[in-house]
């Protein structure tokens, strides 16, 4: 009857709205991150060893396909990923290779997050681009003794190739501007260039927040990847911006 048709129409509209949002986020990701970047990466921990780092993001769209089916972004270098519009959902789950799964992904306002899961290891990425500078934070957890425990973290500080490298501030980060209520018992690292990284030592009840707080010139930005399960899904990508002199 008409009720059934109306339900089908509602489902179709919802599916179209989701596809439209996928494409919008994919376009946000492309406009912020397609390009070549190089700089240095460091392990965040006891040794803090530094090494050269490179990241390349290219579009490889298939012709003859609809944008949702044919658009693709390829990430290579320190991180290797293939991203499609349908990945830009909190509950996205796509098998990449062998048993590795790409999970919830989002992009907006120069920020990006994704995660991958391989057996007992969860890897979360949070990126932030401001002008010609890109920060890429990666935090990994491993399932051990029935708990998801912090395993490793790394940070890449990158400049767009061909751009004049921005002078980094020697000032350390000031902590998080607005610590997320779900960020429990965190590791908080205050680093040069007015940068703070924070993430939990253990994902209690699967809950986690990976945060990056960075001040560039007069603007301070905090980005949070919030998740409620250690399966690479995403609850939200939260972005807070404030003038640095008002941030306390």
C-alpha positions in Angstrom: 0.0 0.0 0.0 0.9 3.7 0.2 2.5 3.3 3.6 5.0 0.7 2.1 5.8 3.0 -0.8 6.3 6.0 1.5 8.7 3.9 3.7 10.7 2.9 0.6 10.8 6.6 -0.5 12.1 7.5 3.0 14.8 4.9 2.8 15.8 6.0 -0.7 16.1 9.6 0.5 18.1 8.6 3.5 20.5 6.6 1.3 20.9 9.5 -1.1 21.6 11.9 1.9 24.3 9.5 3.1 25.9 9.3 -0.4 25.8 13.1 -0.6 27.5 13.4 2.7 30.1 10.8 1.7 30.9 12.8 -1.4 31.1 16.1 0.5 33.6 14.7 3.1 35.6 13.1 0.3 35.8 16.5 -1.4 36.9 18.1 1.9 39.6 15.5 2.3 40.8 16.0 -1.3 40.9 19.8 -1.1 42.9 19.7 2.1 45.3 16.8 1.5 45.8 15.9 -2.1 49.5 16.8 -2.7 53.1 15.9 -1.8 54.4 16.4 1.7 57.8 15.8 3.2 59.4 16.4 6.6 60.3 14.3 9.6 58.6 11.7 11.7 59.3 10.8 15.3 58.3 8.0 17.6 56.4 9.5 20.6 57.9 7.7 23.6 61.1 7.0 25.5 63.5 7.1 22.5 61.8 9.7 20.3 63.9 8.7 17.3 63.5 11.0 14.3 63.6 10.0 10.6 62.8 11.5 7.2 59.1 11.2 6.3 57.1 11.6 3.1 53.4 11.4 2.3 51.7 11.5 -1.1 48.0 11.8 -1.6 46.7 11.5 -5.2 43.3 11.2 -6.8 42.8 8.1 -9.1 39.2 8.5 -10.2 37.7 5.8 -12.5 36.1 7.2 -15.7 32.7 6.0 -16.7 31.6 5.6 -13.0 29.4 7.6 -10.8 31.4 9.8 -8.4 30.4 7.6 -5.4 31.5 4.4 -7.1 34.5 5.8 -9.0 36.3 8.4 -6.9 39.4 7.2 -5.2 42.2 8.8 -3.2 45.5 7.0 -2.8 47.7 7.7 0.2 51.3 6.5 0.0 54.6 7.0 1.8 54.6 6.5 5.5 50.9 5.5 5.4 49.4 3.4 2.6 45.7 3.6 2.1 43.1 3.7 -0.6 40.1 5.9 0.3 36.7 5.9 -1.3 33.6 8.1 -0.7 31.8 5.3 1.0 34.6 5.0 3.6 33.6 8.5 5.0 31.1 7.1 7.6 31.4 6.3 11.3 30.4 2.7 10.8 32.3 2.1 7.5 34.1 -1.2 7.3 36.0 -2.3 4.3 38.5 -5.1 3.9 41.8 -3.7 2.6 44.2 -6.7 2.4 44.3 -10.1 4.1 42.6 -9.5 7.5 43.1 -5.7 7.7 39.9 -3.6 7.9 39.5 0.1 7.2 37.0 1.6 9.7 35.2 4.9 10.4 36.6 7.8 8.5 35.8 11.5 8.4 37.2 14.8 7.1 36.2 18.4 7.6 37.9 21.9 7.9 41.4 20.7 7.3 41.1 17.7 9.7 41.0 14.0 8.8 40.7 10.8 10.8 40.6 7.1 10.0 41.5 3.8 11.6 42.5 0.3 10.6 42.2 -3.0 12.5 44.3 -6.1 12.0 43.6 -9.0 14.3 44.5 -7.7 17.8 45.9 -4.3 16.7 44.0 -1.0 16.2 45.7 1.9 14.5 44.1 5.4 14.7 45.2 8.3 12.5 44.4 12.0 13.1 45.7 14.6 10.6 45.5 18.4 10.7 46.6 20.7 7.9 47.1 24.5 8.3 48.4 26.5 5.4 51.4 24.4 3.9 52.0 22.4 7.1 50.5 19.0 7.9 50.6 17.1 11.2 49.9 13.4 11.0 49.4 11.6 14.4 49.2 7.8 14.6 48.3 5.9 17.8 48.2 2.1 18.0 46.6 -0.2 20.6 47.0 -3.9 21.1 44.8 -6.4 22.7 46.7 -8.0 25.6 45.4 -9.6 28.8 41.8 -8.9 27.8 42.4 -5.2 27.5 43.2 -2.8 24.6 46.5 -1.2 25.7 48.5 1.6 24.2 51.2 0.1 22.0 52.9 2.9 20.0 52.5 6.4 18.7 54.2 8.4 16.0 54.0 12.0 14.7 55.0 13.3 11.3 55.6 17.0 10.8 55.3 17.7 7.1 55.5 20.6 4.7 53.9 20.8 1.2 56.6 20.1 -1.3 57.7 23.3 -3.0 56.4 25.5 -0.2 58.7 27.6 2.1 59.0 25.5 5.3 57.2 27.3 8.1 59.4 28.3 11.0 58.4 26.2 14.0 57.9 27.8 17.4 60.1 26.4 20.2 57.2 26.8 22.6 55.6 23.7 23.9 51.9 22.9 23.7 49.7 24.1 26.6 47.8 20.8 27.0 44.3 20.4 25.5 42.1 23.4 25.3 38.9 21.4 26.0 39.7 17.8 27.1 37.0 15.4 25.9 34.9 13.9 28.8 35.7 10.4 27.4 39.5 10.9 27.5 40.2 8.9 30.7 43.7 8.3 32.2 45.5 9.8 29.2 49.0 10.1 28.0 49.4 13.9 27.4 52.5 15.0 25.4 53.3 18.7 25.2 55.6 19.1 22.2 57.5 22.0 20.4 55.6 24.1 17.9 52.7 24.7 20.5 51.5 21.1 20.0 49.8 18.7 22.4 48.9 15.1 21.7 46.7 13.0 24.1 45.3 9.5 24.1 44.3 6.9 26.7 46.7 4.3 28.1 43.9 1.7 28.0 40.6 1.7 26.1 38.3 1.1 29.0 35.1 -0.5 27.8 36.4 0.1 24.3 36.1 3.8 24.7 38.8 6.1 23.3 39.7 9.6 22.2 42.8 10.5 20.2 43.4 14.3 20.5 45.7 16.8 18.8 45.8 20.5 19.9 47.9 22.8 17.7 48.4 26.6 17.6 49.4 28.1 14.3 49.9 31.9 14.3 46.8 33.2 16.0 44.5 30.2 15.8 44.4 27.2 18.1 42.7 24.0 16.9 41.8 20.9 18.8 40.8 17.8 16.9 39.4 14.7 18.6 38.7 11.2 17.1 36.1 9.8 19.4 35.1 6.1 19.4 33.1 3.8 21.6 34.3 0.4 20.3 37.9 -0.8 19.6 36.8 -2.1 16.2 38.0 0.9 14.1 34.5 2.5 14.1 34.1 6.2 14.6 31.6 8.0 16.8 32.6 11.5 15.9 35.3 13.8 14.5 35.2 16.9 16.7 37.0 20.1 15.8 37.3 23.2 18.1 38.9 26.4 16.9 39.6 29.5 19.0 41.8 32.6 18.8 45.0 31.7 20.6 44.9 34.8 22.8 41.4 33.8 24.1 42.4 30.2 24.8 43.9 30.9 28.2 
